[in-house]
Amino acid sequence: MTYETRLDDALNRLHDEGRYRTFIDIERRRGHFPHAVWTRPDGTERPITVWCGNDYLGMGQNPVVLEAMHEAIDATGAGSGGTRNISGTTVYHKRLEAELADLHGKEAALLFTSAYIANDATLSTLPKLFPGLIIYSDALNHASMIEGVRRNGGAKRIFRHNDVAHLRELLAADDPAAPKLIAFESVYSMDGDFGPIEEICDLADEFGALTYIDEVHAVGMYGPRGGGVTERDRLAHRIDIINGTLAKAYGVMGGYIAASEKMCDAVRSYAPGFIFTTSLTPSVAAGAAASVRFLKSASELREQHQTQAKILKMRLKGLGLPLIDHGSHIVPVIVGNPVHTKSISDMLLEDHGIYVQPINFPTVPRGTERLRFTPSPVHGPKEIDALVHAMDELWSHCALNRAELAG
């Protein structure tokens, strides 16, 4: 069998299962979010409304952010010029890290090129800092956390999703003297449910464990200043390491951890994913810092975001669609079949100008394939009406049972 044949087999398996992923070529238009232009494979264009973007608050078009980026690129040029250790640390990086440390009430923060890399690099490095470390990881943690835990070569325990009793059993079964870390998320992006932060912190105190939380789908959107669910619930001081992103609510790109000065210094000094990577461009760092600073005092934007999510959920529930609602801003509609999910996504795009990406295995378990909508303050009544009417029509067209899998 040739290499080409093996590649064909691998790709054909995805096609046969209805799980082959395609890129949708879009051009976002500043000042018109969430509207964009889709370029079809034949080169023709169609206006669309983006309903699956992670620019949750529309900060990717905020004048404050754009002005900061323009100023930085005019002052410094395009790239950073190197890794953070070799010529790639600028005043823009230091200012951003200071903003992030302040956001979470921590002594320090450390920038990475993405939150994926921040999770992977940090979690894979911690056993070097704490020999014999056991990591207790929620079963539904993000792929970046799973990869970091897998690669670190240390001991790991997987506890059932949000099951504090199971976590307690695992902690109690291990050597009390062994260093321990509990890794979990504040908002799980596929179902939109919240982690039991306070209960996990209580267990960490009881068993002498460190705590590591991924706030990627919460920073900027929850808490008085956008510090995430840990800030909203006044628990940030009980978390040892907070992971966040600059690519979702903050509308730019990059990731980070916020922790003690010593923790950040140790990760900075030992993590290959930090040491050997070119740093973020100064313009990106400047834009992210401006976005973080702006959202610290933009509670009305967070309120609008939650309001739009509640309205969309209410409208979709009114149609009897199988919607999962855990009270977060994420709106998953379960289809339960990869072919049907892709079909509805395709028809929404081509026939209605509505873009929502199908979510299939392995991102979610088989049988729970879904369309995940991410409403924002820039999705108004007109956009919501169009989406609701299209979903009503297509659900009937595809002969799918309503509310069969609602959670």
C-alpha positions as CSV (number, residue, x, y, z in Angstrom):
1,M,0.0,0.0,0.0
2,T,1.4,3.4,-0.9
3,Y,1.5,6.5,1.3
4,E,-1.0,8.2,-1.0
5,T,-3.4,5.3,-0.6
6,R,-3.2,5.5,3.2
7,L,-3.9,9.2,3.0
8,D,-6.9,8.5,0.8
9,D,-8.2,5.9,3.3
10,A,-7.8,8.3,6.2
11,L,-9.7,11.1,4.4
12,N,-12.3,8.8,3.0
13,R,-13.2,7.6,6.5
14,L,-14.0,11.1,7.5
15,H,-16.1,11.6,4.4
16,D,-18.0,8.3,4.9
17,E,-18.8,9.2,8.5
18,G,-19.9,12.7,7.5
19,R,-17.1,14.2,9.7
20,Y,-14.9,15.7,7.0
21,R,-14.3,19.4,7.9
22,T,-14.3,22.1,5.3
23,F,-13.1,25.7,5.6
24,I,-15.7,28.4,4.9
25,D,-13.8,31.3,3.3
26,I,-15.2,34.5,4.8
27,E,-14.2,38.2,4.9
28,R,-15.3,40.0,8.0
29,R,-16.2,43.7,7.4
30,R,-15.2,46.2,10.1
31,G,-18.2,48.1,11.3
32,H,-20.6,45.4,10.0
33,F,-20.1,42.6,12.5
34,P,-21.5,40.0,12.6
35,H,-22.1,40.3,8.9
36,A,-19.4,39.1,6.5
37,V,-19.0,37.9,2.9
38,W,-18.6,34.2,2.0
39,T,-16.6,33.3,-1.1
40,R,-18.1,30.1,-2.5
41,P,-15.8,27.4,-4.1
42,D,-16.8,28.7,-7.5
43,G,-15.6,32.2,-6.6
44,T,-18.9,33.9,-6.3
45,E,-19.7,35.9,-3.2
46,R,-22.7,35.8,-0.8
47,P,-23.4,38.0,2.2
48,I,-23.7,36.0,5.4
49,T,-24.3,36.5,9.1
50,V,-21.7,34.7,11.3
51,W,-23.3,32.8,14.2
52,C,-20.4,30.7,15.4
53,G,-17.6,33.2,15.9
54,N,-15.6,33.5,19.1
55,D,-15.3,37.3,19.0
56,Y,-18.0,37.2,21.6
57,L,-18.3,40.9,22.3
58,G,-17.3,42.3,18.9
59,M,-14.0,43.7,20.3
60,G,-12.3,42.7,17.0
61,Q,-13.8,45.9,15.5
62,N,-13.7,48.2,18.6
63,P,-12.0,51.5,17.7
64,V,-10.0,51.5,20.9
65,V,-8.4,48.2,20.0
66,L,-7.8,49.1,16.3
67,E,-6.2,52.4,17.3
68,A,-3.8,50.8,19.7
69,M,-2.8,48.3,17.0
70,H,-2.3,51.0,14.4
71,E,-0.2,53.0,16.8
72,A,2.0,50.0,17.7
73,I,2.6,48.9,14.1
74,D,3.4,52.5,13.1
75,A,5.9,52.8,15.9
76,T,7.5,49.4,15.9
77,G,6.9,47.6,12.6
78,A,5.4,44.2,12.0
79,G,7.0,41.4,14.0
80,S,8.5,41.1,17.5
81,G,11.9,40.1,16.2
82,G,12.4,37.0,18.2
83,T,11.5,34.8,21.2
84,R,10.8,36.5,24.5
85,N,14.4,35.5,25.7
86,I,16.1,36.8,22.5
87,S,15.0,40.3,21.5
88,G,11.3,39.5,21.5
89,T,10.2,41.2,24.7
90,T,8.9,44.7,24.3
91,V,7.1,47.3,26.4
92,Y,3.9,46.1,24.8
93,H,4.3,42.6,26.1
94,K,5.1,43.8,29.6
95,R,2.1,46.2,29.6
96,L,-0.2,43.4,28.5
97,E,1.1,41.0,31.2
98,A,0.6,43.7,33.8
99,E,-3.0,44.3,32.6
100,L,-3.7,40.5,32.8
101,A,-2.1,40.1,36.3
102,D,-4.3,43.0,37.5
103,L,-7.4,41.5,35.9
104,H,-7.1,38.3,37.9
105,G,-5.6,39.8,41.1
106,K,-2.4,37.8,40.6
107,E,1.2,38.8,41.1
108,A,2.2,38.0,37.5
109,A,1.0,36.8,34.1
110,L,2.8,35.1,31.2
111,L,2.0,35.5,27.5
112,F,1.9,32.7,25.0
113,T,1.0,32.7,21.3
114,S,-2.4,31.0,22.1
115,A,-4.3,29.6,25.0
116,Y,-3.8,26.1,23.5
117,I,-0.1,26.6,23.8
118,A,-0.4,28.1,27.3
119,N,-2.3,25.0,28.5
120,D,-0.1,22.5,26.7
121,A,3.2,24.2,27.7
122,T,2.2,24.8,31.3
123,L,0.6,21.5,32.1
124,S,3.4,19.5,30.4
125,T,6.1,21.5,32.4
126,L,4.6,21.3,35.9
127,P,6.0,17.8,36.6
128,K,9.5,19.2,36.0
129,L,8.8,21.7,38.8
130,F,7.1,19.3,41.1
131,P,8.6,15.8,40.7
132,G,6.0,13.1,41.3
133,L,3.1,15.4,40.6
134,I,-0.3,13.8,40.1
135,I,-2.7,15.7,37.9
136,Y,-6.5,15.2,38.3
137,S,-8.2,16.2,35.1
138,D,-11.9,16.7,34.3
139,A,-13.0,14.2,31.7
140,L,-14.3,17.0,29.4
141,N,-11.3,19.3,29.6
142,H,-10.2,20.9,26.4
143,A,-7.9,19.1,24.0
144,S,-5.0,21.4,24.9
145,M,-5.3,20.5,28.6
146,I,-5.5,16.8,27.7
147,E,-2.4,17.1,25.5
148,G,-0.4,18.9,28.1
149,V,-1.3,16.3,30.8
150,R,-0.6,13.5,28.4
151,R,2.8,14.8,27.3
152,N,4.2,15.6,30.8
153,G,5.0,11.9,31.5
154,G,3.7,12.1,35.0
155,A,0.8,10.5,36.8
156,K,-2.7,11.5,35.9
157,R,-6.2,10.7,37.1
158,I,-9.4,11.5,35.1
159,F,-12.5,12.3,37.1
160,R,-16.0,12.2,35.7
161,H,-17.2,15.5,34.4
162,N,-18.0,17.9,37.2
163,D,-18.2,14.9,39.6
164,V,-16.7,16.2,42.9
165,A,-17.4,12.9,44.7
166,H,-15.4,11.0,42.1
167,L,-12.6,13.5,42.4
168,R,-12.6,13.1,46.1
169,E,-12.3,9.3,45.7
170,L,-9.3,9.7,43.4
171,L,-7.6,12.2,45.7
172,A,-8.1,10.0,48.8
173,A,-6.7,7.0,47.1
174,D,-3.3,8.5,46.4
175,D,-0.3,9.1,48.6
176,P,-1.1,12.1,50.9
177,A,2.5,13.3,50.5
178,A,2.5,13.3,46.7
179,P,2.2,16.8,45.0
180,K,-1.2,17.2,43.4
181,L,-2.9,19.5,40.9
182,I,-6.6,19.7,39.9
183,A,-7.2,20.9,36.3
184,F,-10.6,21.9,35.2
185,E,-12.6,24.7,33.3
186,S,-14.9,27.4,34.4
187,V,-17.2,27.2,31.3
188,Y,-17.1,24.1,29.1
189,S,-17.6,25.3,25.6
190,M,-19.5,22.4,24.0
191,D,-22.4,22.2,26.5
192,G,-22.0,25.6,28.1
193,D,-22.0,24.3,31.6
194,F,-20.0,25.6,34.6
195,G,-17.4,23.8,36.6
196,P,-18.0,23.5,40.4
197,I,-15.2,25.9,41.3
198,E,-15.8,26.4,45.0
199,E,-16.3,22.7,45.7
200,I,-13.1,21.8,43.8
201,C,-11.2,24.5,45.7
202,D,-12.4,23.0,49.0
203,L,-11.1,19.6,48.0
204,A,-7.8,21.2,46.9
205,D,-7.5,22.8,50.4
206,E,-8.3,19.5,52.1
207,F,-5.9,17.4,50.1
208,G,-3.1,20.0,49.6
209,A,-3.5,20.3,45.8
210,L,-2.8,23.1,43.5
211,T,-5.7,24.4,41.3
212,Y,-5.5,25.1,37.5
213,I,-8.5,26.6,35.8
214,D,-9.2,27.3,32.1
215,E,-11.2,30.5,31.8
216,V,-11.0,30.7,28.0
217,H,-14.7,30.9,27.5
218,A,-15.3,33.3,30.4
219,V,-12.6,36.0,30.5
220,G,-14.0,39.3,29.4
221,M,-17.5,38.1,29.7
222,Y,-18.1,37.3,33.4
223,G,-17.2,39.1,36.6
224,P,-17.4,42.9,37.4
225,R,-14.2,43.5,35.3
226,G,-14.3,40.5,33.0
227,G,-12.0,38.4,35.1
228,G,-14.1,35.3,34.4
229,V,-16.3,33.1,36.5
230,T,-13.7,33.0,39.2
231,E,-14.0,36.8,39.6
232,R,-17.8,36.7,39.4
233,D,-17.9,34.1,42.2
234,R,-15.1,35.8,44.2
235,L,-12.9,32.7,44.0
236,A,-9.9,33.9,41.9
237,H,-7.7,34.1,45.0
238,R,-8.2,30.3,45.6
239,I,-7.0,29.4,42.1
240,D,-3.2,28.9,41.7
241,I,-3.0,29.2,37.9
242,I,-5.6,30.8,35.7
243,N,-5.5,30.2,31.9
244,G,-7.1,32.6,29.5
245,T,-7.3,33.7,25.9
246,L,-7.1,37.0,24.1
247,A,-8.7,35.5,20.9
248,K,-12.3,35.3,22.0
249,A,-14.0,38.0,24.1
250,Y,-10.9,40.3,23.7
251,G,-11.1,40.0,19.9
252,V,-7.4,39.7,19.1
253,M,-5.1,36.6,19.6
254,G,-2.8,35.0,22.1
255,G,-3.1,33.2,25.4
256,Y,-1.7,33.5,28.9
257,I,-1.5,32.2,32.5
258,A,-1.9,34.3,35.6
259,A,-0.4,33.1,38.8
260,S,2.2,34.0,41.4
261,E,5.5,35.6,40.4
262,K,7.4,32.5,41.2
263,M,5.0,30.2,39.3
264,C,5.2,32.4,36.2
265,D,9.0,32.7,36.5
266,A,9.4,28.9,36.8
267,V,7.1,28.2,33.8
268,R,8.9,30.9,31.8
269,S,12.2,29.3,32.6
270,Y,11.3,25.6,32.0
271,A,8.6,25.4,29.3
272,P,9.9,24.7,25.8
273,G,6.5,26.0,24.4
274,F,7.4,29.4,25.8
275,I,11.2,29.5,25.4
276,F,11.4,28.5,21.8
277,T,8.5,30.4,20.3
278,T,8.5,33.8,18.6
279,S,6.6,36.2,20.8
280,L,3.3,37.9,19.8
281,T,3.8,40.9,17.5
282,P,3.8,44.2,19.4
283,S,0.7,45.4,17.5
284,V,-1.2,42.3,18.8
285,A,0.0,42.8,22.3
286,A,-1.0,46.5,22.2
287,G,-4.5,45.7,20.8
288,A,-5.0,43.0,23.4
289,A,-3.9,45.3,26.3
290,A,-6.3,47.9,25.1
291,S,-9.1,45.4,24.9
292,V,-8.5,44.0,28.4
293,R,-8.3,47.6,29.7
294,F,-11.5,48.6,28.0
295,L,-13.5,45.6,29.1
296,K,-12.6,46.1,32.7
297,S,-15.1,49.0,32.8
298,A,-17.6,47.7,30.2
299,S,-20.1,45.9,32.3
300,E,-23.0,47.0,30.0
301,L,-21.4,45.1,27.1
302,R,-21.3,41.9,29.3
303,E,-25.0,42.5,30.2
304,Q,-26.0,42.9,26.6
305,H,-24.1,39.7,25.7
306,Q,-26.0,37.7,28.3
307,T,-29.3,39.3,27.3
308,Q,-28.8,38.3,23.7
309,A,-28.0,34.7,24.7
310,K,-31.1,34.5,26.8
311,I,-33.3,35.8,24.0
312,L,-32.0,33.3,21.5
313,K,-32.4,30.4,23.9
314,M,-35.9,31.5,24.6
315,R,-36.8,31.7,20.9
316,L,-35.3,28.4,20.0
317,K,-36.9,26.7,23.0
318,G,-40.2,28.1,21.8
319,L,-39.7,26.1,18.6
320,G,-39.2,22.9,20.7
321,L,-35.6,22.4,19.4
322,P,-33.3,20.2,21.5
323,L,-31.4,23.0,23.2
324,I,-28.9,22.6,26.0
325,D,-29.1,25.4,28.5
326,H,-26.8,25.6,31.5
327,G,-27.1,29.4,31.9
328,S,-24.0,30.4,30.0
329,H,-23.7,32.4,26.8
330,I,-23.2,29.3,24.7
331,V,-26.2,27.9,22.7
332,P,-25.8,24.3,21.6
333,V,-28.6,22.7,19.5
334,I,-28.3,18.9,19.4
335,V,-28.9,17.3,16.0
336,G,-27.4,13.9,17.0
337,N,-26.2,12.8,13.5
338,P,-23.1,14.0,11.7
339,V,-24.7,13.9,8.2
340,H,-27.8,15.8,9.3
341,T,-25.7,18.3,11.2
342,K,-23.6,19.0,8.1
343,S,-26.7,19.2,5.9
344,I,-28.5,21.8,8.1
345,S,-25.3,23.8,8.3
346,D,-24.9,23.7,4.5
347,M,-28.5,24.8,3.9
348,L,-28.3,27.5,6.5
349,L,-25.3,28.9,4.7
350,E,-26.4,28.6,1.1
351,D,-30.1,29.2,1.4
352,H,-30.3,31.6,4.3
353,G,-26.9,33.3,4.5
354,I,-26.4,32.0,8.1
355,Y,-23.0,30.5,9.0
356,V,-22.8,28.1,11.9
357,Q,-20.1,25.4,11.8
358,P,-21.2,21.7,12.5
359,I,-19.6,20.3,15.6
360,N,-18.9,16.6,15.3
361,F,-16.9,13.8,16.9
362,P,-14.2,13.9,18.3
363,T,-15.0,17.4,19.5
364,V,-18.2,16.0,21.0
365,P,-19.2,12.4,21.6
366,R,-20.9,10.5,18.8
367,G,-24.6,10.9,18.8
368,T,-24.4,14.4,20.3
369,E,-23.4,16.2,17.0
370,R,-24.6,19.8,17.2
371,L,-24.8,23.3,15.9
372,R,-23.3,25.7,18.5
373,F,-24.5,29.3,18.2
374,T,-22.6,32.1,19.8
375,P,-24.8,35.2,20.1
376,S,-23.2,38.5,20.8
377,P,-24.1,42.2,21.5
378,V,-23.9,42.8,17.7
379,H,-26.5,40.2,16.9
380,G,-29.7,42.3,16.9
381,P,-33.4,41.4,16.6
382,K,-33.2,41.2,12.8
383,E,-30.4,38.6,12.9
384,I,-32.1,36.6,15.6
385,D,-35.4,36.6,13.7
386,A,-33.7,35.4,10.6
387,L,-31.9,32.6,12.5
388,V,-35.0,31.4,14.3
389,H,-37.2,31.3,11.1
390,A,-34.5,29.4,9.2
391,M,-34.0,26.8,12.0
392,D,-37.8,26.3,12.2
393,E,-38.0,25.7,8.5
394,L,-34.9,23.4,8.2
395,W,-35.7,21.3,11.2
396,S,-39.0,20.4,9.7
397,H,-37.4,19.9,6.3
398,C,-34.9,17.4,7.7
399,A,-37.7,15.6,9.6
400,L,-35.9,15.8,12.9
401,N,-37.7,15.1,16.2
402,R,-38.0,18.3,18.3
403,A,-36.8,18.4,21.9
404,E,-35.9,14.7,21.8
405,L,-32.4,15.2,23.2
406,A,-33.0,18.5,25.1
407,G,-30.8,18.8,28.2
